[in-house]
Amino acid sequence: MSGAKPAESAAPAKTPKPKSGGKSASRGDNAAKKSGGKSQHPHGGKRHHQRKRKSPQEQAKPWSLDQFKVGPQEGKTRFHDLDLPLELMHAIADLGFEYCSPIQAQSLPHTLNGHDMVGKAQTGTGKTAAFLLSIIDDLMKHPIEAERYAGEARALIIAPTRELVIQIADDAKALTKYTDLKVHTLVGGMDYGKQQKHLQESLVDILVATPGRLLDFCGNRDVYLDQIEVLVIDEADRMLDMGFIPQVKRIIRQTPKKSHRQTLLFSATFTDDVLNLAEQWTDEPRRVEIEPESVATDTVTQHVYLASTDEKYKLLYNILKQDEVDSLIVFANRRDECRRLHEKLERHGFSAGLLSGEIAQNKRVKTLDGFKSGKLKVLVATDVAGRGIHIDGISHVVNYTLPEEPEDYVHRIGRTGRAGKSGTSISFACEDDAFRLMPIQELVGSHLRCEQPPEELLSSTPAMAPRPRREESSSRDNRGRGGRRDGGRREGGRR
């Protein structure tokens, strides 16, 4: 096992826990450490006594499967059919899930039996629940009886963006609400001390983290990965795009070797690079491929307006003035473009929020909350920040610039037309990015008809309010302290 503890503190490994049909995972017996009663992990972590799980009978209101009846349906897999723990089924019932999505139905029979898996699935297919259900089932059915230490995680989920980490953690907390499993998040842009304190105050069963911040905690010996039982690498293709693979490799080297952990890797695309990484990190994996569902485009009316660069903001302004626009996300490829759009919209009186990698995490969370509540009508976002937006009821999406990667187009328009509702996407195609249409059409499998925008959308915009002097100063200060001077580049970098 990699990252083994010093020999003087080591103890014979526990008998490997069996996982029918799959690999076994061994775990060091911390209770037998020669610690002389000290309350420290061999590397410094605080000792915690193992919690005792409450039985359903001890709950205030005992719950049974009789309260969650789901009839069999041909061609569909019920969660009832998967032998999941009662507490987990209770949470599933609360969330209103009845039948597995395709990625869940195809992956769970393998992952619940301990097999590694490489899955091709996009956001919105139910892949997050697929790996969370497997993790929770495993941790509940194989509890650790010995003493454990602060920061010693049992399951690790690595995701490329802060928003995605927070979304995964929220889903995990909803699914573990009737268990005593603890979910922790580690993301950059938020107070290190607070995250450190949370880790010290309670055990960590499921750790969800961005690569950069996780390495910070590992380097400071606040987190230990040598006891990881399940490792999930989400959005591997995005990790590649953002340059995170060297960091992910450093993280994986600190976990048990692949024959002693279960590894699940998900990617929206199976490029050669992704498949090479999967071969390095997984052990005899099962492979599941879910093609992008056409339902996203079936519920979204798509328009492509031919517009010059100078006409784009005018179009956006007039679209926002239409009565049928309740809430709108506008995507641009570059941070500086998003900043300019956000400033113009605010000066024109729109309640607008900005989501990009340079915005502090606490402010991004507040912005998303404001958009969800309706306080903000429009969000300006880059693709990286937009990955964390999972809000039903968004009426319109505008592609101010067409994305450089065709998959991002599908992701963008998938922010609307959710939960059975219809939505509208409008893309602006100017002379600089019209060439990106062909790859997008090939991916979505349909022709995107380019059209001249309606005359009323080209009406002149009124004069903007002057920029407050305080805002000008703040903007200059932020640029001076930001460390990076590549604000015009495509979103990416360490998170």
Secondary structure, 3 states (H helix, E strand, C coil): CCCCCCHHHCCCECCCECCCCCCCECCECHHHCCCCCCCECCCCCEEECCCCCCCHHHCCCCCCHHHCCCCCCCCCCEHHHHCCCHHHHHHHHHHCCCECCHHHHHHHHHHCCCCCEEEECCCCCCHHHHHHHHHHHHHHHCCCCCCEECCECCEEEECCCHHHHHHHHHHHHHHCCCCCCCEEEECCCCCHHHHHHHHHHCCCCEEEECHHHHHHHHHCCCCECCCCCEEEECCHHHHHHCCCHHHHHHHHHCCCCHHHCEEEEEECCCCHHHHHHHHHHCCCCEEEECCCCCHHHHCEEEEEEECCHHHHHHHHHHHHCCCCCCCEEEECCEHHHHHHHHHHHHHCCCCEEEECCCCCHHHHHHHHHHHHHCCCCEEEECHHHHCCCCCCCCCEEEECCCCCCHHHHHHHHCCCCCCCCCEEEEEEECCCCHHHHHHHHHHHCCCCCEECCCHHHHCCCCCCCCCCHHHHHHHHHHHHHCCCCCCCCECCCCC
